[in-house]
């Protein structure tokens, strides 16, 4: 039962619950007109303490397309946070007005702490370099709708695997499916954290610096941006930022049914000459983000059109 739950990390939901959200997201994608009044009278609060395009706009458009309404801020300094209000007091106040809230925060663990102060469902929209569970739901809907399966896949994750929260959430979740092989492609300094690797006891995994050596084996290539905002010094960022630039030449021998994914925003890591390749699905992925967030909002609010 998902009604009333918060989503702080992907492991908060069972695979069965994730599957329910993906099935509903797929139905909304195929029959959007069925859902235009699903959340009439409900209010979503969006609390973004860090910048966002996709997550914020997809949540807002999700609620509006369900017939609900949205309040919120995209700059915490326009709220009483600037006067020193605590996270917990802000959330307790927002709970007086809204039915469900979404929060992005630069500090790891902030959404978890906030969720303990309130009764209403809270969704983690990304906390520092830790987790981004709704990006994972987005990624899963994208993969399932194009591959028909979330099992038996070789997934290459390339770029900033150290700070990339989308990678952390996706790896932890894909590891719960059957016969998943992970290929981690990164510079030494941006390798996947040990605490994530330690959870991959039953999965085959391979680490390399060289994308060209492994690209032919992949069913999915998940490119990521080097996370400038998480670096302690600019010199390191400048040295590492262009470690990988995917272009037409590099995907020449990749599988015909490879999915090239990216949570976006991209900086330089995928050349725009890849965008018109049928294997490039990152803008479709951004669209799936709205449908799966519509499904998530409905489930957490306990809205069931078939009840
Ligand atoms: N993928 C993602 O989280 O994008 P935004 O930072 O634009 O929300």
Boltz pocket constraint, residues with backbone or C-beta under 6 A from the ligand:
constraints:
  - pocket:
      binder: B
      contacts: [[A, 51], [A, 52], [A, 53], [A, 54], [A, 55], [A, 56], [A, 125], [A, 126], [A, 135], [A, 263], [A, 264], [A, 265]]
      max_distance: 6.0
